[in-house]
């Protein structure tokens, strides 16, 4: 079992933003939200190339800060996200991709049935050290 993704111990990565900020790509955070349900699916990053390809392709494209490359969501998993709109915040330092899943899954993690989860937000923080799985999002067997 991958404790980080499937466990109940809270180990929030408070260094991720600093690592993304150190990228030479000029990244901004991107919130990906289901256009119909308004559920937040996950948070990623984009640079100018990712944003341009997202707008050109009509699919969610991000910049992988950990792999230092374009991340075409669904290219390997098949879980593509169709673009509805891109919004920018008041300070133009964050983006909102309104999307629709082309297939059922969104997250790279799996639920108890072995299917890709429909959101990356499937655990609630109970205490600074403990997480609870939300109903229907339990750990994979």
Protein Blocks (a to p, Z undefined) as FASTA:
>chain_A
ZZklmmcbdcddfklmmmmmmpcnlpaddddddfklopafbdcdddfklmmmmmmnopac
dddfklopacdehklnopacddfbdcddfkopaccdddddfblbfbfcdcfkopacfbfb
lbccfbfkbccddehiaccZZ
